Amino acid sequence: MAVNPIEMQKALGGVNYPASKEEIVDQASKHGAGKEIMSALGSLPSKRYDSPAAVNKEVGKDS
């Protein structure tokens, strides 16, 4: 899934890391993330992420 990394970072603004998948998805939803980003975040493994880069890396694995 090709997700724009800039849009992803905008959606993740305000997340306090480390953060769980649920916290990340919730924050993206509050920021009005698009369908593609919400879908990508929804498919993340349930674990804690240390940084936005860690989230982007995991999302990039599906590409």
mmCIF file of the N, C-alpha and C atoms, coordinates in Angstrom:
data_MODEL
# 
_entry.id   MODEL 
# 
loop_
_atom_site.group_PDB 
_atom_site.id 
_atom_site.type_symbol 
_atom_site.label_atom_id 
_atom_site.label_alt_id 
_atom_site.label_comp_id 
_atom_site.label_asym_id 
_atom_site.label_entity_id 
_atom_site.label_seq_id 
_atom_site.pdbx_PDB_ins_code 
_atom_site.Cartn_x 
_atom_site.Cartn_y 
_atom_site.Cartn_z 
_atom_site.occupancy 
_atom_site.B_iso_or_equiv 
_atom_site.pdbx_formal_charge 
_atom_site.auth_seq_id 
_atom_site.auth_comp_id 
_atom_site.auth_asym_id 
_atom_site.auth_atom_id 
_atom_site.pdbx_PDB_model_num 
ATOM 1   N N  . MET A 1 1  ? 0.850  -1.182 0.000  1.00 0.00 ? 1  MET A N  1 
ATOM 2   C CA . MET A 1 1  ? 0.000  0.000  0.000  1.00 0.00 ? 1  MET A CA 1 
ATOM 3   C C  . MET A 1 1  ? 0.889  1.236  0.000  1.00 0.00 ? 1  MET A C  1 
ATOM 4   N N  . ALA A 1 2  ? 0.745  2.074  -0.984 1.00 0.00 ? 2  ALA A N  1 
ATOM 5   C CA . ALA A 1 2  ? 1.565  3.276  -1.097 1.00 0.00 ? 2  ALA A CA 1 
ATOM 6   C C  . ALA A 1 2  ? 0.908  4.404  -0.314 1.00 0.00 ? 2  ALA A C  1 
ATOM 7   N N  . VAL A 1 3  ? 1.503  4.735  0.816  1.00 0.00 ? 3  VAL A N  1 
ATOM 8   C CA . VAL A 1 3  ? 0.987  5.818  1.654  1.00 0.00 ? 3  VAL A CA 1 
ATOM 9   C C  . VAL A 1 3  ? 2.004  6.944  1.620  1.00 0.00 ? 3  VAL A C  1 
ATOM 10  N N  . ASN A 1 4  ? 1.540  8.159  1.399  1.00 0.00 ? 4  ASN A N  1 
ATOM 11  C CA . ASN A 1 4  ? 2.416  9.325  1.377  1.00 0.00 ? 4  ASN A CA 1 
ATOM 12  C C  . ASN A 1 4  ? 3.004  9.531  2.771  1.00 0.00 ? 4  ASN A C  1 
ATOM 13  N N  . PRO A 1 5  ? 4.333  9.452  2.911  1.00 0.00 ? 5  PRO A N  1 
ATOM 14  C CA . PRO A 1 5  ? 4.949  9.565  4.238  1.00 0.00 ? 5  PRO A CA 1 
ATOM 15  C C  . PRO A 1 5  ? 4.705  10.923 4.896  1.00 0.00 ? 5  PRO A C  1 
ATOM 16  N N  . ILE A 1 6  ? 4.574  11.973 4.096  1.00 0.00 ? 6  ILE A N  1 
ATOM 17  C CA . ILE A 1 6  ? 4.304  13.299 4.662  1.00 0.00 ? 6  ILE A CA 1 
ATOM 18  C C  . ILE A 1 6  ? 2.905  13.338 5.257  1.00 0.00 ? 6  ILE A C  1 
ATOM 19  N N  . GLU A 1 7  ? 1.935  12.796 4.521  1.00 0.00 ? 7  GLU A N  1 
ATOM 20  C CA . GLU A 1 7  ? 0.567  12.733 5.044  1.00 0.00 ? 7  GLU A CA 1 
ATOM 21  C C  . GLU A 1 7  ? 0.515  11.859 6.307  1.00 0.00 ? 7  GLU A C  1 
ATOM 22  N N  . MET A 1 8  ? 1.290  10.777 6.293  1.00 0.00 ? 8  MET A N  1 
ATOM 23  C CA . MET A 1 8  ? 1.342  9.888  7.455  1.00 0.00 ? 8  MET A CA 1 
ATOM 24  C C  . MET A 1 8  ? 1.852  10.659 8.677  1.00 0.00 ? 8  MET A C  1 
ATOM 25  N N  . GLN A 1 9  ? 2.921  11.430 8.499  1.00 0.00 ? 9  GLN A N  1 
ATOM 26  C CA . GLN A 1 9  ? 3.484  12.177 9.627  1.00 0.00 ? 9  GLN A CA 1 
ATOM 27  C C  . GLN A 1 9  ? 2.509  13.237 10.144 1.00 0.00 ? 9  GLN A C  1 
ATOM 28  N N  . LYS A 1 10 ? 1.768  13.866 9.239  1.00 0.00 ? 10 LYS A N  1 
ATOM 29  C CA . LYS A 1 10 ? 0.745  14.835 9.663  1.00 0.00 ? 10 LYS A CA 1 
ATOM 30  C C  . LYS A 1 10 ? -0.303 14.137 10.520 1.00 0.00 ? 10 LYS A C  1 
ATOM 31  N N  . ALA A 1 11 ? -0.704 12.947 10.088 1.00 0.00 ? 11 ALA A N  1 
ATOM 32  C CA . ALA A 1 11 ? -1.725 12.196 10.811 1.00 0.00 ? 11 ALA A CA 1 
ATOM 33  C C  . ALA A 1 11 ? -1.236 11.772 12.191 1.00 0.00 ? 11 ALA A C  1 
ATOM 34  N N  . LEU A 1 12 ? 0.077  11.573 12.324 1.00 0.00 ? 12 LEU A N  1 
ATOM 35  C CA . LEU A 1 12 ? 0.636  11.099 13.590 1.00 0.00 ? 12 LEU A CA 1 
ATOM 36  C C  . LEU A 1 12 ? 1.079  12.232 14.509 1.00 0.00 ? 12 LEU A C  1 
ATOM 37  N N  . GLY A 1 13 ? 0.845  13.464 14.091 1.00 0.00 ? 13 GLY A N  1 
ATOM 38  C CA . GLY A 1 13 ? 1.229  14.603 14.917 1.00 0.00 ? 13 GLY A CA 1 
ATOM 39  C C  . GLY A 1 13 ? 0.560  14.542 16.286 1.00 0.00 ? 13 GLY A C  1 
ATOM 40  N N  . GLY A 1 14 ? 1.341  14.768 17.331 1.00 0.00 ? 14 GLY A N  1 
ATOM 41  C CA . GLY A 1 14 ? 0.793  14.789 18.677 1.00 0.00 ? 14 GLY A CA 1 
ATOM 42  C C  . GLY A 1 14 ? 0.803  13.448 19.392 1.00 0.00 ? 14 GLY A C  1 
ATOM 43  N N  . VAL A 1 15 ? 1.253  12.397 18.716 1.00 0.00 ? 15 VAL A N  1 
ATOM 44  C CA . VAL A 1 15 ? 1.338  11.087 19.372 1.00 0.00 ? 15 VAL A CA 1 
ATOM 45  C C  . VAL A 1 15 ? 2.517  11.112 20.336 1.00 0.00 ? 15 VAL A C  1 
ATOM 46  N N  . ASN A 1 16 ? 2.294  10.644 21.556 1.00 0.00 ? 16 ASN A N  1 
ATOM 47  C CA . ASN A 1 16 ? 3.369  10.542 22.535 1.00 0.00 ? 16 ASN A CA 1 
ATOM 48  C C  . ASN A 1 16 ? 3.958  9.148  22.468 1.00 0.00 ? 16 ASN A C  1 
ATOM 49  N N  . TYR A 1 17 ? 5.215  9.073  22.032 1.00 0.00 ? 17 TYR A N  1 
ATOM 50  C CA . TYR A 1 17 ? 5.886  7.774  21.887 1.00 0.00 ? 17 TYR A CA 1 
ATOM 51  C C  . TYR A 1 17 ? 6.651  7.430  23.145 1.00 0.00 ? 17 TYR A C  1 
ATOM 52  N N  . PRO A 1 18 ? 6.792  6.144  23.459 1.00 0.00 ? 18 PRO A N  1 
ATOM 53  C CA . PRO A 1 18 ? 6.236  5.012  22.715 1.00 0.00 ? 18 PRO A CA 1 
ATOM 54  C C  . PRO A 1 18 ? 4.716  4.983  22.796 1.00 0.00 ? 18 PRO A C  1 
ATOM 55  N N  . ALA A 1 19 ? 4.095  4.497  21.722 1.00 0.00 ? 19 ALA A N  1 
ATOM 56  C CA . ALA A 1 19 ? 2.638  4.474  21.636 1.00 0.00 ? 19 ALA A CA 1 
ATOM 57  C C  . ALA A 1 19 ? 2.171  3.128  21.100 1.00 0.00 ? 19 ALA A C  1 
ATOM 58  N N  . SER A 1 20 ? 1.008  2.718  21.554 1.00 0.00 ? 20 SER A N  1 
ATOM 59  C CA . SER A 1 20 ? 0.422  1.464  21.074 1.00 0.00 ? 20 SER A CA 1 
ATOM 60  C C  . SER A 1 20 ? -0.243 1.710  19.723 1.00 0.00 ? 20 SER A C  1 
ATOM 61  N N  . LYS A 1 21 ? -0.506 0.636  19.018 1.00 0.00 ? 21 LYS A N  1 
ATOM 62  C CA . LYS A 1 21 ? -1.230 0.730  17.744 1.00 0.00 ? 21 LYS A CA 1 
ATOM 63  C C  . LYS A 1 21 ? -2.535 1.482  17.953 1.00 0.00 ? 21 LYS A C  1 
ATOM 64  N N  . GLU A 1 22 ? -3.246 1.167  19.026 1.00 0.00 ? 22 GLU A N  1 
ATOM 65  C CA . GLU A 1 22 ? -4.548 1.789  19.286 1.00 0.00 ? 22 GLU A CA 1 
ATOM 66  C C  . GLU A 1 22 ? -4.408 3.300  19.477 1.00 0.00 ? 22 GLU A C  1 
ATOM 67  N N  . GLU A 1 23 ? -3.371 3.726  20.206 1.00 0.00 ? 23 GLU A N  1 
ATOM 68  C CA . GLU A 1 23 ? -3.157 5.161  20.416 1.00 0.00 ? 23 GLU A CA 1 
ATOM 69  C C  . GLU A 1 23 ? -2.834 5.861  19.094 1.00 0.00 ? 23 GLU A C  1 
ATOM 70  N N  . ILE A 1 24 ? -2.046 5.202  18.263 1.00 0.00 ? 24 ILE A N  1 
ATOM 71  C CA . ILE A 1 24 ? -1.661 5.765  16.967 1.00 0.00 ? 24 ILE A CA 1 
ATOM 72  C C  . ILE A 1 24 ? -2.881 5.898  16.062 1.00 0.00 ? 24 ILE A C  1 
ATOM 73  N N  . VAL A 1 25 ? -3.686 4.854  15.974 1.00 0.00 ? 25 VAL A N  1 
ATOM 74  C CA . VAL A 1 25 ? -4.892 4.884  15.135 1.00 0.00 ? 25 VAL A CA 1 
ATOM 75  C C  . VAL A 1 25 ? -5.859 5.960  15.639 1.00 0.00 ? 25 VAL A C  1 
ATOM 76  N N  . ASP A 1 26 ? -6.020 6.050  16.956 1.00 0.00 ? 26 ASP A N  1 
ATOM 77  C CA . ASP A 1 26 ? -6.923 7.036  17.545 1.00 0.00 ? 26 ASP A CA 1 
ATOM 78  C C  . ASP A 1 26 ? -6.467 8.457  17.208 1.00 0.00 ? 26 ASP A C  1 
ATOM 79  N N  . GLN A 1 27 ? -5.172 8.721  17.338 1.00 0.00 ? 27 GLN A N  1 
ATOM 80  C CA . GLN A 1 27 ? -4.644 10.061 17.050 1.00 0.00 ? 27 GLN A CA 1 
ATOM 81  C C  . GLN A 1 27 ? -4.804 10.400 15.577 1.00 0.00 ? 27 GLN A C  1 
ATOM 82  N N  . ALA A 1 28 ? -4.538 9.441  14.699 1.00 0.00 ? 28 ALA A N  1 
ATOM 83  C CA . ALA A 1 28 ? -4.689 9.683  13.261 1.00 0.00 ? 28 ALA A CA 1 
ATOM 84  C C  . ALA A 1 28 ? -6.145 10.006 12.934 1.00 0.00 ? 28 ALA A C  1 
ATOM 85  N N  . SER A 1 29 ? -7.057 9.299  13.565 1.00 0.00 ? 29 SER A N  1 
ATOM 86  C CA . SER A 1 29 ? -8.480 9.544  13.353 1.00 0.00 ? 29 SER A CA 1 
ATOM 87  C C  . SER A 1 29 ? -8.853 10.962 13.783 1.00 0.00 ? 29 SER A C  1 
ATOM 88  N N  . LYS A 1 30 ? -8.331 11.391 14.930 1.00 0.00 ? 30 LYS A N  1 
ATOM 89  C CA . LYS A 1 30 ? -8.601 12.745 15.428 1.00 0.00 ? 30 LYS A CA 1 
ATOM 90  C C  . LYS A 1 30 ? -8.055 13.807 14.478 1.00 0.00 ? 30 LYS A C  1 
ATOM 91  N N  . HIS A 1 31 ? -6.974 13.481 13.766 1.00 0.00 ? 31 HIS A N  1 
ATOM 92  C CA . HIS A 1 31 ? -6.384 14.420 12.817 1.00 0.00 ? 31 HIS A CA 1 
ATOM 93  C C  . HIS A 1 31 ? -7.034 14.340 11.438 1.00 0.00 ? 31 HIS A C  1 
ATOM 94  N N  . GLY A 1 32 ? -8.071 13.531 11.311 1.00 0.00 ? 32 GLY A N  1 
ATOM 95  C CA . GLY A 1 32 ? -8.781 13.441 10.046 1.00 0.00 ? 32 GLY A CA 1 
ATOM 96  C C  . GLY A 1 32 ? -7.996 12.752 8.947  1.00 0.00 ? 32 GLY A C  1 
ATOM 97  N N  . ALA A 1 33 ? -7.210 11.746 9.320  1.00 0.00 ? 33 ALA A N  1 
ATOM 98  C CA . ALA A 1 33 ? -6.411 11.007 8.334  1.00 0.00 ? 33 ALA A CA 1 
ATOM 99  C C  . ALA A 1 33 ? -7.317 10.387 7.278  1.00 0.00 ? 33 ALA A C  1 
ATOM 100 N N  . GLY A 1 34 ? -6.798 10.314 6.064  1.00 0.00 ? 34 GLY A N  1 
ATOM 101 C CA . GLY A 1 34 ? -7.555 9.750  4.957  1.00 0.00 ? 34 GLY A CA 1 
ATOM 102 C C  . GLY A 1 34 ? -7.728 8.243  5.077  1.00 0.00 ? 34 GLY A C  1 
ATOM 103 N N  . LYS A 1 35 ? -8.555 7.719  4.189  1.00 0.00 ? 35 LYS A N  1 
ATOM 104 C CA . LYS A 1 35 ? -8.892 6.292  4.198  1.00 0.00 ? 35 LYS A CA 1 
ATOM 105 C C  . LYS A 1 35 ? -7.650 5.408  4.040  1.00 0.00 ? 35 LYS A C  1 
ATOM 106 N N  . GLU A 1 36 ? -6.736 5.787  3.141  1.00 0.00 ? 36 GLU A N  1 
ATOM 107 C CA . GLU A 1 36 ? -5.530 4.987  2.908  1.00 0.00 ? 36 GLU A CA 1 
ATOM 108 C C  . GLU A 1 36 ? -4.673 4.896  4.162  1.00 0.00 ? 36 GLU A C  1 
ATOM 109 N N  . ILE A 1 37 ? -4.494 6.029  4.825  1.00 0.00 ? 37 ILE A N  1 
ATOM 110 C CA . ILE A 1 37 ? -3.673 6.050  6.036  1.00 0.00 ? 37 ILE A CA 1 
ATOM 111 C C  . ILE A 1 37 ? -4.349 5.255  7.142  1.00 0.00 ? 37 ILE A C  1 
ATOM 112 N N  . MET A 1 38 ? -5.645 5.437  7.315  1.00 0.00 ? 38 MET A N  1 
ATOM 113 C CA . MET A 1 38 ? -6.353 4.695  8.364  1.00 0.00 ? 38 MET A CA 1 
ATOM 114 C C  . MET A 1 38 ? -6.290 3.194  8.095  1.00 0.00 ? 38 MET A C  1 
ATOM 115 N N  . SER A 1 39 ? -6.387 2.816  6.840  1.00 0.00 ? 39 SER A N  1 
ATOM 116 C CA . SER A 1 39 ? -6.302 1.404  6.476  1.00 0.00 ? 39 SER A CA 1 
ATOM 117 C C  . SER A 1 39 ? -4.910 0.860  6.782  1.00 0.00 ? 39 SER A C  1 
ATOM 118 N N  . ALA A 1 40 ? -3.883 1.629  6.419  1.00 0.00 ? 40 ALA A N  1 
ATOM 119 C CA . ALA A 1 40 ? -2.499 1.203  6.662  1.00 0.00 ? 40 ALA A CA 1 
ATOM 120 C C  . ALA A 1 40 ? -2.240 1.066  8.157  1.00 0.00 ? 40 ALA A C  1 
ATOM 121 N N  . LEU A 1 41 ? -2.693 2.037  8.931  1.00 0.00 ? 41 LEU A N  1 
ATOM 122 C CA . LEU A 1 41 ? -2.477 1.982  10.384 1.00 0.00 ? 41 LEU A CA 1 
ATOM 123 C C  . LEU A 1 41 ? -3.280 0.846  11.001 1.00 0.00 ? 41 LEU A C  1 
ATOM 124 N N  . GLY A 1 42 ? -4.464 0.609  10.472 1.00 0.00 ? 42 GLY A N  1 
ATOM 125 C CA . GLY A 1 42 ? -5.298 -0.474 10.988 1.00 0.00 ? 42 GLY A CA 1 
ATOM 126 C C  . GLY A 1 42 ? -4.687 -1.838 10.777 1.00 0.00 ? 42 GLY A C  1 
ATOM 127 N N  . SER A 1 43 ? -3.814 -1.956 9.783  1.00 0.00 ? 43 SER A N  1 
ATOM 128 C CA . SER A 1 43 ? -3.192 -3.247 9.501  1.00 0.00 ? 43 SER A CA 1 
ATOM 129 C C  . SER A 1 43 ? -1.858 -3.431 10.232 1.00 0.00 ? 43 SER A C  1 
ATOM 130 N N  . LEU A 1 44 ? -1.460 -2.453 11.018 1.00 0.00 ? 44 LEU A N  1 
ATOM 131 C CA . LEU A 1 44 ? -0.220 -2.577 11.792 1.00 0.00 ? 44 LEU A CA 1 
ATOM 132 C C  . LEU A 1 44 ? -0.335 -3.696 12.811 1.00 0.00 ? 44 LEU A C  1 
ATOM 133 N N  . PRO A 1 45 ? 0.779  -4.369 13.094 1.00 0.00 ? 45 PRO A N  1 
ATOM 134 C CA . PRO A 1 45 ? 0.768  -5.351 14.193 1.00 0.00 ? 45 PRO A CA 1 
ATOM 135 C C  . PRO A 1 45 ? 0.495  -4.633 15.519 1.00 0.00 ? 45 PRO A C  1 
ATOM 136 N N  . SER A 1 46 ? -0.202 -5.298 16.421 1.00 0.00 ? 46 SER A N  1 
ATOM 137 C CA . SER A 1 46 ? -0.488 -4.706 17.733 1.00 0.00 ? 46 SER A CA 1 
ATOM 138 C C  . SER A 1 46 ? 0.753  -4.800 18.604 1.00 0.00 ? 46 SER A C  1 
ATOM 139 N N  . LYS A 1 47 ? 1.466  -3.687 18.691 1.00 0.00 ? 47 LYS A N  1 
ATOM 140 C CA . LYS A 1 47 ? 2.646  -3.593 19.544 1.00 0.00 ? 47 LYS A CA 1 
ATOM 141 C C  . LYS A 1 47 ? 2.887  -2.124 19.821 1.00 0.00 ? 47 LYS A C  1 
ATOM 142 N N  . ARG A 1 48 ? 3.910  -1.834 20.605 1.00 0.00 ? 48 ARG A N  1 
ATOM 143 C CA . ARG A 1 48 ? 4.243  -0.442 20.886 1.00 0.00 ? 48 ARG A CA 1 
ATOM 144 C C  . ARG A 1 48 ? 5.287  0.029  19.885 1.00 0.00 ? 48 ARG A C  1 
ATOM 145 N N  . TYR A 1 49 ? 5.144  1.269  19.446 1.00 0.00 ? 49 TYR A N  1 
ATOM 146 C CA . TYR A 1 49 ? 6.053  1.865  18.479 1.00 0.00 ? 49 TYR A CA 1 
ATOM 147 C C  . TYR A 1 49 ? 6.818  2.995  19.159 1.00 0.00 ? 49 TYR A C  1 
ATOM 148 N N  . ASP A 1 50 ? 8.134  3.023  18.924 1.00 0.00 ? 50 ASP A N  1 
ATOM 149 C CA . ASP A 1 50 ? 9.002  3.983  19.605 1.00 0.00 ? 50 ASP A CA 1 
ATOM 150 C C  . ASP A 1 50 ? 9.031  5.363  18.965 1.00 0.00 ? 50 ASP A C  1 
ATOM 151 N N  . SER A 1 51 ? 8.654  5.437  17.690 1.00 0.00 ? 51 SER A N  1 
ATOM 152 C CA . SER A 1 51 ? 8.778  6.716  16.982 1.00 0.00 ? 51 SER A CA 1 
ATOM 153 C C  . SER A 1 51 ? 7.921  6.703  15.709 1.00 0.00 ? 51 SER A C  1 
ATOM 154 N N  . PRO A 1 52 ? 7.700  7.889  15.126 1.00 0.00 ? 52 PRO A N  1 
ATOM 155 C CA . PRO A 1 52 ? 6.990  7.924  13.848 1.00 0.00 ? 52 PRO A CA 1 
ATOM 156 C C  . PRO A 1 52 ? 7.734  7.133  12.774 1.00 0.00 ? 52 PRO A C  1 
ATOM 157 N N  . ALA A 1 53 ? 9.066  7.139  12.835 1.00 0.00 ? 53 ALA A N  1 
ATOM 158 C CA . ALA A 1 53 ? 9.856  6.378  11.844 1.00 0.00 ? 53 ALA A CA 1 
ATOM 159 C C  . ALA A 1 53 ? 9.558  4.897  11.945 1.00 0.00 ? 53 ALA A C  1 
ATOM 160 N N  . ALA A 1 54 ? 9.360  4.399  13.166 1.00 0.00 ? 54 ALA A N  1 
ATOM 161 C CA . ALA A 1 54 ? 9.042  2.980  13.352 1.00 0.00 ? 54 ALA A CA 1 
ATOM 162 C C  . ALA A 1 54 ? 7.685  2.648  12.736 1.00 0.00 ? 54 ALA A C  1 
ATOM 163 N N  . VAL A 1 55 ? 6.737  3.555  12.850 1.00 0.00 ? 55 VAL A N  1 
ATOM 164 C CA . VAL A 1 55 ? 5.414  3.354  12.239 1.00 0.00 ? 55 VAL A CA 1 
ATOM 165 C C  . VAL A 1 55 ? 5.558  3.352  10.715 1.00 0.00 ? 55 VAL A C  1 
ATOM 166 N N  . ASN A 1 56 ? 6.280  4.336  10.172 1.00 0.00 ? 56 ASN A N  1 
ATOM 167 C CA . ASN A 1 56 ? 6.474  4.394  8.719  1.00 0.00 ? 56 ASN A CA 1 
ATOM 168 C C  . ASN A 1 56 ? 7.167  3.148  8.201  1.00 0.00 ? 56 ASN A C  1 
ATOM 169 N N  . LYS A 1 57 ? 8.147  2.660  8.936  1.00 0.00 ? 57 LYS A N  1 
ATOM 170 C CA . LYS A 1 57 ? 8.884  1.456  8.517  1.00 0.00 ? 57 LYS A CA 1 
ATOM 171 C C  . LYS A 1 57 ? 7.943  0.260  8.445  1.00 0.00 ? 57 LYS A C  1 
ATOM 172 N N  . GLU A 1 58 ? 7.090  0.127  9.451  1.00 0.00 ? 58 GLU A N  1 
ATOM 173 C CA . GLU A 1 58 ? 6.154  -1.006 9.489  1.00 0.00 ? 58 GLU A CA 1 
ATOM 174 C C  . GLU A 1 58 ? 5.127  -0.887 8.363  1.00 0.00 ? 58 GLU A C  1 
ATOM 175 N N  . VAL A 1 59 ? 4.624  0.303  8.115  1.00 0.00 ? 59 VAL A N  1 
ATOM 176 C CA . VAL A 1 59 ? 3.666  0.520  7.036  1.00 0.00 ? 59 VAL A CA 1 
ATOM 177 C C  . VAL A 1 59 ? 4.340  0.230  5.694  1.00 0.00 ? 59 VAL A C  1 
ATOM 178 N N  . GLY A 1 60 ? 5.604  0.615  5.555  1.00 0.00 ? 60 GLY A N  1 
ATOM 179 C CA . GLY A 1 60 ? 6.338  0.399  4.317  1.00 0.00 ? 60 GLY A CA 1 
ATOM 180 C C  . GLY A 1 60 ? 6.583  -1.056 3.988  1.00 0.00 ? 60 GLY A C  1 
ATOM 181 N N  . LYS A 1 61 ? 6.522  -1.937 4.971  1.00 0.00 ? 61 LYS A N  1 
ATOM 182 C CA . LYS A 1 61 ? 6.736  -3.372 4.737  1.00 0.00 ? 61 LYS A CA 1 
ATOM 183 C C  . LYS A 1 61 ? 5.681  -3.962 3.826  1.00 0.00 ? 61 LYS A C  1 
ATOM 184 N N  . ASP A 1 62 ? 4.476  -3.374 3.828  1.00 0.00 ? 62 ASP A N  1 
ATOM 185 C CA . ASP A 1 62 ? 3.384  -3.894 3.013  1.00 0.00 ? 62 ASP A CA 1 
ATOM 186 C C  . ASP A 1 62 ? 3.497  -3.484 1.544  1.00 0.00 ? 62 ASP A C  1 
ATOM 187 N N  . SER A 1 63 ? 4.356  -2.519 1.274  1.00 0.00 ? 63 SER A N  1 
ATOM 188 C CA . SER A 1 63 ? 4.466  -2.007 -0.094 1.00 0.00 ? 63 SER A CA 1 
ATOM 189 C C  . SER A 1 63 ? 5.089  -3.010 -1.032 1.00 0.00 ? 63 SER A C  1 
# 
